[in-house]
């Protein structure tokens, strides 16, 4: 018999992350230093969470 979830309330859907929103965390997790990440952002090689949020309000 198939499972029934009549009383299970699903979570509200979440929006997809903004472009560049998690770049800093991901790069840090794979070993990039804060200085390396800042350099990539300053050279516009990567976007940052601030760039992503600024793009939403523009």
CORVENNOR-V185162 format. One record per helix or strand of 2 or more residues. SS is the DSSP state (@ for helix, = for strand). FROM is the first residue (numbers start at 0). TO is the last residue. Records with the same first field share a line. If there is no record, write none. Layout:
SS: FROM-TO + FROM-TO
This chain:
@: 22-28 + 33-41 + 48-56
